[in-house]
Amino acid sequence: MRVTVLFFGRLKELTGHPEHSIEFTDAPTIEHLFALYAARHPELAKYRSSVVASRNQEFTAWDTPLRSGDEVAFLPPVSGG
């Protein structure tokens, strides 16, 4: 199964790309997906508690299982006024 992953803001800077596709043989959760990228880019781990995840353009829980063709976005905290 193939999943498209989008990174925004600081997360995009840390991973070096705004979009990536990844193949799985099983059905991982969003948490598992983030952990895979955090293993490749250790700086991501410190953002885990403040990152919001979406699946197919809807906010979702970290334990949501993924399906082939899903688009997952990881959004860092935003501040401003």
Backbone hydrogen bonds in HBPLUS format (Angstrom, degrees):
<---DONOR---> <-ACCEPTOR-->    atom                        ^
c    i                          cat <-CA-CA->   ^        H-A-AA   ^      H-
h    n   atom  resd res      DA  || num        DHA   H-A  angle D-A-AA Bond
n    s   type  num  typ     dist DA aas  dist angle  dist       angle   num
A0024-PHE N   A0001-MET O   2.77 MM  23  5.19 152.9  1.84 150.4 159.7     1
A0069-GLY N   A0002-ARG O   2.75 MM  67  5.74 171.4  1.75 170.7 173.8     2
A0003-VAL N   A0022-ILE O   2.92 MM  19  5.47 159.3  1.97 156.9 163.6     3
A0022-ILE N   A0003-VAL O   2.91 MM  19  5.47 157.3  1.96 155.7 163.3     4
A0004-THR N   A0070-ASP O   2.99 MM  66  6.35 168.3  2.01 162.7 163.4     5
A0072-VAL N   A0004-THR O   2.78 MM  68  6.16 166.3  1.80 168.5 169.5     6
A0005-VAL N   A0020-HIS O   2.66 MM  15  5.16 172.1  1.66 169.2 171.6     7
A0020-HIS N   A0005-VAL O   2.84 MM  15  5.16 145.7  1.96 148.0 157.1     8
A0006-LEU N   A0072-VAL O   2.72 MM  66  6.11 155.5  1.78 157.3 164.5     9
A0074-PHE N   A0006-LEU O   2.95 MM  68  6.28 158.6  1.99 157.7 161.6    10
A0007-PHE N   A0018-PRO O   2.86 MM  11  4.96 159.8  1.90 135.2 139.9    11
A0011-LEU N   A0008-PHE O   3.15 MM   3  5.54 126.8  2.44 146.0 137.9    12
A0012-LYS N   A0009-GLY O   3.06 MM   3  5.47 128.3  2.34 107.2 119.3    13
A0013-GLU N   A0009-GLY O   3.33 MM   4  6.79 152.4  2.41 145.0 152.6    14
A0014-LEU N   A0010-ARG O   2.94 MM   4  6.25 155.1  2.01 151.5 158.1    15
A0015-THR N   A0011-LEU O   3.04 MM   4  6.22 154.4  2.10 147.7 153.4    16
A0016-GLY N   A0012-LYS O   2.93 MM   4  5.85 137.7  2.12 141.1 152.1    17
A0066-LEU N   A0028-PRO O   2.81 MM  38  5.82 158.7  1.86 170.6 169.3    18
A0033-LEU N   A0029-THR O   3.02 MM   4  6.33 157.4  2.07 148.3 154.5    19
A0030-ILE N   A0064-THR O   3.11 MM  34  5.92 135.4  2.31 146.6 158.1    20
A0034-PHE N   A0030-ILE O   2.94 MM   4  6.24 162.2  1.97 154.8 158.4    21
A0031-GLU N   A0062-TRP O   2.89 MM  31  4.96 143.6  2.02 157.4 145.6    22
A0035-ALA N   A0031-GLU O   2.95 MM   4  6.19 158.4  2.00 149.5 155.9    23
A0036-LEU N   A0032-HIS O   2.99 MM   4  6.28 147.2  2.10 147.1 155.3    24
A0037-TYR N   A0033-LEU O   3.28 MM   4  6.67 157.5  2.33 148.8 153.4    25
A0038-ALA N   A0034-PHE O   2.84 MM   4  6.11 151.1  1.92 150.1 159.6    26
A0039-ALA N   A0035-ALA O   2.93 MM   4  6.10 141.1  2.09 142.1 151.2    27
A0040-ARG N   A0036-LEU O   3.31 MM   4  6.64 142.9  2.46 136.6 145.7    28
A0040-ARG N   A0037-TYR O   3.16 MM   3  5.07 122.9  2.50  92.0 106.1    29
A0041-HIS N   A0037-TYR O   2.80 MM   4  5.94 144.1  1.92 145.4 156.7    30
A0044-LEU N   A0041-HIS O   2.88 MM   3  5.88 164.3  1.90 138.5 142.1    31
A0045-ALA N   A0042-PRO O   3.17 MM   3  5.72 142.2  2.32 113.2 121.1    32
A0047-TYR N   A0044-LEU O   2.89 MM   3  5.51 156.3  1.94 121.8 129.5    33
A0048-ARG N   A0045-ALA O   3.21 MM   3  5.38 159.0  2.26 107.8 114.0    34
A0050-SER N   A0047-TYR O   2.93 MM   3  5.57 149.8  2.02 122.4 131.5    35
A0051-VAL N   A0047-TYR O   3.02 MM   4  5.98 124.6  2.34 154.6 167.5    36
A0052-VAL N   A0075-LEU O   2.89 MM  23  5.14 165.9  1.91 151.1 154.3    37
A0075-LEU N   A0052-VAL O   2.82 MM  23  5.14 174.6  1.82 162.2 163.8    38
A0060-THR N   A0053-ALA O   3.08 MM   7  6.01 159.6  2.12 147.8 145.4    39
A0054-SER N   A0073-ALA O   2.92 MM  19  5.16 151.1  2.00 147.8 153.9    40
A0073-ALA N   A0054-SER O   2.96 MM  19  5.16 157.3  2.01 136.9 143.7    41
A0055-ARG N   A0058-GLU O   2.84 MM   3  5.42 159.2  1.88 152.2 148.2    42
A0058-GLU N   A0055-ARG O   3.24 MM   3  5.42 142.1  2.39 103.3 113.2    43
A0056-ASN N   A0071-GLU O   2.73 MM  15  5.03 170.4  1.74 155.4 158.9    44
A0064-THR N   A0061-ALA O   3.25 MM   3  5.55 159.5  2.29 113.8 114.9    45
A0070-ASP N   A0067-ARG O   3.07 MM   3  5.70 157.7  2.12 143.6 143.0    46
